[in-house]
Amino acid sequence: MGEDILKRKDILYPDLSYKIIGCAFDVYNSLGSGHSEKY
């Protein structure tokens, strides 16, 4: 599977967008699912 198949053509800044999404997944993986919020 080529990299051109994975990247969407309609994203304005694809490299930056994929980096931001990767950071969001890193945070999610660190915190885990269903973490409790403290007030």
CHARMM internal coordinates of N, CA and C (Angstrom, degrees):
IC EDIT
DIST 1 N 1 CA 1.4443
DIST 1 CA 1 C 1.5271
ANGL 1 N 1 CA 1 C 108.29
DIST 1 C 2 N 1.3126
ANGL 1 CA 1 C 2 N 117.17
DIHE 1 N 1 CA 1 C 2 N 124.59
DIST 2 N 2 CA 1.4553
ANGL 1 C 2 N 2 CA 121.18
DIHE 1 CA 1 C 2 N 2 CA -178.37
DIST 2 CA 2 C 1.5121
ANGL 2 N 2 CA 2 C 112.35
DIHE 1 C 2 N 2 CA 2 C -80.80
DIST 2 C 3 N 1.3079
ANGL 2 CA 2 C 3 N 115.43
DIHE 2 N 2 CA 2 C 3 N 159.28
DIST 3 N 3 CA 1.4636
ANGL 2 C 3 N 3 CA 120.66
DIHE 2 CA 2 C 3 N 3 CA -179.60
DIST 3 CA 3 C 1.5228
ANGL 3 N 3 CA 3 C 111.38
DIHE 2 C 3 N 3 CA 3 C -67.89
DIST 3 C 4 N 1.3295
ANGL 3 CA 3 C 4 N 117.73
DIHE 3 N 3 CA 3 C 4 N -28.22
DIST 4 N 4 CA 1.4559
ANGL 3 C 4 N 4 CA 120.83
DIHE 3 CA 3 C 4 N 4 CA 179.75
DIST 4 CA 4 C 1.5234
ANGL 4 N 4 CA 4 C 111.96
DIHE 3 C 4 N 4 CA 4 C -67.76
DIST 4 C 5 N 1.3204
ANGL 4 CA 4 C 5 N 117.71
DIHE 4 N 4 CA 4 C 5 N -23.78
DIST 5 N 5 CA 1.4616
ANGL 4 C 5 N 5 CA 121.16
DIHE 4 CA 4 C 5 N 5 CA 177.68
DIST 5 CA 5 C 1.5278
ANGL 5 N 5 CA 5 C 110.12
DIHE 4 C 5 N 5 CA 5 C -74.03
DIST 5 C 6 N 1.3306
ANGL 5 CA 5 C 6 N 117.10
DIHE 5 N 5 CA 5 C 6 N -35.06
DIST 6 N 6 CA 1.4542
ANGL 5 C 6 N 6 CA 121.02
DIHE 5 CA 5 C 6 N 6 CA -176.39
DIST 6 CA 6 C 1.5238
ANGL 6 N 6 CA 6 C 113.01
DIHE 5 C 6 N 6 CA 6 C -76.89
DIST 6 C 7 N 1.3073
ANGL 6 CA 6 C 7 N 118.77
DIHE 6 N 6 CA 6 C 7 N -29.37
DIST 7 N 7 CA 1.4630
ANGL 6 C 7 N 7 CA 121.45
DIHE 6 CA 6 C 7 N 7 CA -176.20
DIST 7 CA 7 C 1.5201
ANGL 7 N 7 CA 7 C 110.54
DIHE 6 C 7 N 7 CA 7 C -90.05
DIST 7 C 8 N 1.3272
ANGL 7 CA 7 C 8 N 115.02
DIHE 7 N 7 CA 7 C 8 N 134.30
DIST 8 N 8 CA 1.4552
ANGL 7 C 8 N 8 CA 120.66
DIHE 7 CA 7 C 8 N 8 CA 178.68
DIST 8 CA 8 C 1.5248
ANGL 8 N 8 CA 8 C 110.08
DIHE 7 C 8 N 8 CA 8 C -81.14
DIST 8 C 9 N 1.3012
ANGL 8 CA 8 C 9 N 116.49
DIHE 8 N 8 CA 8 C 9 N 146.36
DIST 9 N 9 CA 1.4659
ANGL 8 C 9 N 9 CA 121.93
DIHE 8 CA 8 C 9 N 9 CA -177.62
DIST 9 CA 9 C 1.5246
ANGL 9 N 9 CA 9 C 112.21
DIHE 8 C 9 N 9 CA 9 C -84.70
DIST 9 C 10 N 1.3447
ANGL 9 CA 9 C 10 N 118.61
DIHE 9 N 9 CA 9 C 10 N -17.87
DIST 10 N 10 CA 1.4595
ANGL 9 C 10 N 10 CA 120.78
DIHE 9 CA 9 C 10 N 10 CA -175.00
DIST 10 CA 10 C 1.5293
ANGL 10 N 10 CA 10 C 113.61
DIHE 9 C 10 N 10 CA 10 C -91.71
DIST 10 C 11 N 1.3224
ANGL 10 CA 10 C 11 N 118.89
DIHE 10 N 10 CA 10 C 11 N 2.18
DIST 11 N 11 CA 1.4606
ANGL 10 C 11 N 11 CA 121.96
DIHE 10 CA 10 C 11 N 11 CA 178.28
DIST 11 CA 11 C 1.5236
ANGL 11 N 11 CA 11 C 107.98
DIHE 10 C 11 N 11 CA 11 C -85.72
DIST 11 C 12 N 1.3417
ANGL 11 CA 11 C 12 N 116.26
DIHE 11 N 11 CA 11 C 12 N 129.01
DIST 12 N 12 CA 1.4574
ANGL 11 C 12 N 12 CA 121.07
DIHE 11 CA 11 C 12 N 12 CA -174.40
DIST 12 CA 12 C 1.5264
ANGL 12 N 12 CA 12 C 112.49
DIHE 11 C 12 N 12 CA 12 C -65.53
DIST 12 C 13 N 1.3376
ANGL 12 CA 12 C 13 N 117.46
DIHE 12 N 12 CA 12 C 13 N -49.08
DIST 13 N 13 CA 1.4661
ANGL 12 C 13 N 13 CA 122.54
DIHE 12 CA 12 C 13 N 13 CA 178.12
DIST 13 CA 13 C 1.5273
ANGL 13 N 13 CA 13 C 108.71
DIHE 12 C 13 N 13 CA 13 C -121.55
DIST 13 C 14 N 1.3241
ANGL 13 CA 13 C 14 N 118.00
DIHE 13 N 13 CA 13 C 14 N 81.73
DIST 14 N 14 CA 1.4695
ANGL 13 C 14 N 14 CA 120.15
DIHE 13 CA 13 C 14 N 14 CA -172.64
DIST 14 CA 14 C 1.5240
ANGL 14 N 14 CA 14 C 114.37
DIHE 13 C 14 N 14 CA 14 C -61.76
DIST 14 C 15 N 1.3317
ANGL 14 CA 14 C 15 N 118.54
DIHE 14 N 14 CA 14 C 15 N -41.52
DIST 15 N 15 CA 1.4679
ANGL 14 C 15 N 15 CA 119.84
DIHE 14 CA 14 C 15 N 15 CA -178.36
DIST 15 CA 15 C 1.5206
ANGL 15 N 15 CA 15 C 111.13
DIHE 14 C 15 N 15 CA 15 C -63.62
DIST 15 C 16 N 1.3278
ANGL 15 CA 15 C 16 N 116.90
DIHE 15 N 15 CA 15 C 16 N -45.73
DIST 16 N 16 CA 1.4601
ANGL 15 C 16 N 16 CA 121.24
DIHE 15 CA 15 C 16 N 16 CA 179.01
DIST 16 CA 16 C 1.5251
ANGL 16 N 16 CA 16 C 110.75
DIHE 15 C 16 N 16 CA 16 C -65.36
DIST 16 C 17 N 1.3217
ANGL 16 CA 16 C 17 N 116.45
DIHE 16 N 16 CA 16 C 17 N -41.73
DIST 17 N 17 CA 1.4657
ANGL 16 C 17 N 17 CA 120.59
DIHE 16 CA 16 C 17 N 17 CA -179.90
DIST 17 CA 17 C 1.5238
ANGL 17 N 17 CA 17 C 111.57
DIHE 16 C 17 N 17 CA 17 C -61.74
DIST 17 C 18 N 1.3256
ANGL 17 CA 17 C 18 N 116.97
DIHE 17 N 17 CA 17 C 18 N -43.91
DIST 18 N 18 CA 1.4605
ANGL 17 C 18 N 18 CA 120.11
DIHE 17 CA 17 C 18 N 18 CA 179.80
DIST 18 CA 18 C 1.5218
ANGL 18 N 18 CA 18 C 111.72
DIHE 17 C 18 N 18 CA 18 C -67.90
DIST 18 C 19 N 1.3339
ANGL 18 CA 18 C 19 N 117.77
DIHE 18 N 18 CA 18 C 19 N -32.96
DIST 19 N 19 CA 1.4649
ANGL 18 C 19 N 19 CA 120.42
DIHE 18 CA 18 C 19 N 19 CA 176.37
DIST 19 CA 19 C 1.5220
ANGL 19 N 19 CA 19 C 111.06
DIHE 18 C 19 N 19 CA 19 C -67.47
DIST 19 C 20 N 1.3431
ANGL 19 CA 19 C 20 N 117.28
DIHE 19 N 19 CA 19 C 20 N -41.45
DIST 20 N 20 CA 1.4678
ANGL 19 C 20 N 20 CA 121.16
DIHE 19 CA 19 C 20 N 20 CA 178.77
DIST 20 CA 20 C 1.5203
ANGL 20 N 20 CA 20 C 110.37
DIHE 19 C 20 N 20 CA 20 C -64.31
DIST 20 C 21 N 1.3222
ANGL 20 CA 20 C 21 N 117.11
DIHE 20 N 20 CA 20 C 21 N -44.09
DIST 21 N 21 CA 1.4658
ANGL 20 C 21 N 21 CA 120.69
DIHE 20 CA 20 C 21 N 21 CA 178.47
DIST 21 CA 21 C 1.5210
ANGL 21 N 21 CA 21 C 110.28
DIHE 20 C 21 N 21 CA 21 C -63.39
DIST 21 C 22 N 1.3365
ANGL 21 CA 21 C 22 N 117.04
DIHE 21 N 21 CA 21 C 22 N -39.24
DIST 22 N 22 CA 1.4641
ANGL 21 C 22 N 22 CA 120.78
DIHE 21 CA 21 C 22 N 22 CA 177.12
DIST 22 CA 22 C 1.5165
ANGL 22 N 22 CA 22 C 111.72
DIHE 21 C 22 N 22 CA 22 C -61.90
DIST 22 C 23 N 1.3387
ANGL 22 CA 22 C 23 N 117.23
DIHE 22 N 22 CA 22 C 23 N -40.07
DIST 23 N 23 CA 1.4696
ANGL 22 C 23 N 23 CA 120.88
DIHE 22 CA 22 C 23 N 23 CA 176.96
DIST 23 CA 23 C 1.5228
ANGL 23 N 23 CA 23 C 110.95
DIHE 22 C 23 N 23 CA 23 C -63.86
DIST 23 C 24 N 1.3204
ANGL 23 CA 23 C 24 N 116.50
DIHE 23 N 23 CA 23 C 24 N -41.14
DIST 24 N 24 CA 1.4608
ANGL 23 C 24 N 24 CA 120.18
DIHE 23 CA 23 C 24 N 24 CA 178.75
DIST 24 CA 24 C 1.5275
ANGL 24 N 24 CA 24 C 110.69
DIHE 23 C 24 N 24 CA 24 C -62.14
DIST 24 C 25 N 1.3225
ANGL 24 CA 24 C 25 N 117.70
DIHE 24 N 24 CA 24 C 25 N -41.39
DIST 25 N 25 CA 1.4593
ANGL 24 C 25 N 25 CA 120.57
DIHE 24 CA 24 C 25 N 25 CA 177.69
DIST 25 CA 25 C 1.5250
ANGL 25 N 25 CA 25 C 111.62
DIHE 24 C 25 N 25 CA 25 C -67.51
DIST 25 C 26 N 1.3316
ANGL 25 CA 25 C 26 N 117.76
DIHE 25 N 25 CA 25 C 26 N -34.37
DIST 26 N 26 CA 1.4665
ANGL 25 C 26 N 26 CA 120.44
DIHE 25 CA 25 C 26 N 26 CA 176.34
DIST 26 CA 26 C 1.5241
ANGL 26 N 26 CA 26 C 110.90
DIHE 25 C 26 N 26 CA 26 C -62.69
DIST 26 C 27 N 1.3309
ANGL 26 CA 26 C 27 N 116.61
DIHE 26 N 26 CA 26 C 27 N -43.76
DIST 27 N 27 CA 1.4667
ANGL 26 C 27 N 27 CA 120.78
DIHE 26 CA 26 C 27 N 27 CA 178.11
DIST 27 CA 27 C 1.5215
ANGL 27 N 27 CA 27 C 109.86
DIHE 26 C 27 N 27 CA 27 C -63.64
DIST 27 C 28 N 1.3274
ANGL 27 CA 27 C 28 N 117.07
DIHE 27 N 27 CA 27 C 28 N -44.94
DIST 28 N 28 CA 1.4617
ANGL 27 C 28 N 28 CA 121.08
DIHE 27 CA 27 C 28 N 28 CA 179.36
DIST 28 CA 28 C 1.5269
ANGL 28 N 28 CA 28 C 111.01
DIHE 27 C 28 N 28 CA 28 C -60.49
DIST 28 C 29 N 1.3277
ANGL 28 CA 28 C 29 N 116.98
DIHE 28 N 28 CA 28 C 29 N -42.59
DIST 29 N 29 CA 1.4619
ANGL 28 C 29 N 29 CA 120.45
DIHE 28 CA 28 C 29 N 29 CA 179.49
DIST 29 CA 29 C 1.5227
ANGL 29 N 29 CA 29 C 111.59
DIHE 28 C 29 N 29 CA 29 C -67.27
DIST 29 C 30 N 1.3235
ANGL 29 CA 29 C 30 N 117.71
DIHE 29 N 29 CA 29 C 30 N -33.97
DIST 30 N 30 CA 1.4671
ANGL 29 C 30 N 30 CA 120.95
DIHE 29 CA 29 C 30 N 30 CA 178.79
DIST 30 CA 30 C 1.5213
ANGL 30 N 30 CA 30 C 111.52
DIHE 29 C 30 N 30 CA 30 C -70.05
DIST 30 C 31 N 1.3348
ANGL 30 CA 30 C 31 N 116.21
DIHE 30 N 30 CA 30 C 31 N -43.03
DIST 31 N 31 CA 1.4628
ANGL 30 C 31 N 31 CA 120.24
DIHE 30 CA 30 C 31 N 31 CA -177.31
DIST 31 CA 31 C 1.5216
ANGL 31 N 31 CA 31 C 112.39
DIHE 30 C 31 N 31 CA 31 C -81.50
DIST 31 C 32 N 1.3043
ANGL 31 CA 31 C 32 N 116.74
DIHE 31 N 31 CA 31 C 32 N -28.53
DIST 32 N 32 CA 1.4532
ANGL 31 C 32 N 32 CA 120.78
DIHE 31 CA 31 C 32 N 32 CA -177.38
DIST 32 CA 32 C 1.5162
ANGL 32 N 32 CA 32 C 111.00
DIHE 31 C 32 N 32 CA 32 C 82.36
DIST 32 C 33 N 1.3000
ANGL 32 CA 32 C 33 N 115.66
DIHE 32 N 32 CA 32 C 33 N 170.00
DIST 33 N 33 CA 1.4624
ANGL 32 C 33 N 33 CA 119.35
DIHE 32 CA 32 C 33 N 33 CA -179.60
DIST 33 CA 33 C 1.5194
ANGL 33 N 33 CA 33 C 109.89
DIHE 32 C 33 N 33 CA 33 C -84.56
DIST 33 C 34 N 1.2917
ANGL 33 CA 33 C 34 N 115.91
DIHE 33 N 33 CA 33 C 34 N 143.82
DIST 34 N 34 CA 1.4610
ANGL 33 C 34 N 34 CA 121.08
DIHE 33 CA 33 C 34 N 34 CA 175.99
DIST 34 CA 34 C 1.5075
ANGL 34 N 34 CA 34 C 114.53
DIHE 33 C 34 N 34 CA 34 C 71.93
DIST 34 C 35 N 1.3389
ANGL 34 CA 34 C 35 N 118.64
DIHE 34 N 34 CA 34 C 35 N 27.38
DIST 35 N 35 CA 1.4654
ANGL 34 C 35 N 35 CA 119.90
DIHE 34 CA 34 C 35 N 35 CA 178.08
DIST 35 CA 35 C 1.5272
ANGL 35 N 35 CA 35 C 109.38
DIHE 34 C 35 N 35 CA 35 C -67.04
DIST 35 C 36 N 1.3001
ANGL 35 CA 35 C 36 N 116.57
DIHE 35 N 35 CA 35 C 36 N 146.71
DIST 36 N 36 CA 1.4633
ANGL 35 C 36 N 36 CA 119.69
DIHE 35 CA 35 C 36 N 36 CA -177.90
DIST 36 CA 36 C 1.5214
ANGL 36 N 36 CA 36 C 110.34
DIHE 35 C 36 N 36 CA 36 C -87.53
DIST 36 C 37 N 1.3212
ANGL 36 CA 36 C 37 N 115.37
DIHE 36 N 36 CA 36 C 37 N 139.04
DIST 37 N 37 CA 1.4581
ANGL 36 C 37 N 37 CA 121.03
DIHE 36 CA 36 C 37 N 37 CA 176.41
DIST 37 CA 37 C 1.5149
ANGL 37 N 37 CA 37 C 108.11
DIHE 36 C 37 N 37 CA 37 C -90.65
DIST 37 C 38 N 1.3070
ANGL 37 CA 37 C 38 N 116.57
DIHE 37 N 37 CA 37 C 38 N 138.11
DIST 38 N 38 CA 1.4591
ANGL 37 C 38 N 38 CA 120.58
DIHE 37 CA 37 C 38 N 38 CA 179.56
DIST 38 CA 38 C 1.5150
ANGL 38 N 38 CA 38 C 108.81
DIHE 37 C 38 N 38 CA 38 C -106.81
DIST 38 C 39 N 1.3260
ANGL 38 CA 38 C 39 N 115.98
DIHE 38 N 38 CA 38 C 39 N 135.63
DIST 39 N 39 CA 1.4629
ANGL 38 C 39 N 39 CA 121.33
DIHE 38 CA 38 C 39 N 39 CA -179.49
DIST 39 CA 39 C 1.4978
ANGL 39 N 39 CA 39 C 110.02
DIHE 38 C 39 N 39 CA 39 C -104.68
END
COOR INIT
IC SEED 1 N 1 CA 1 C
IC BUILD
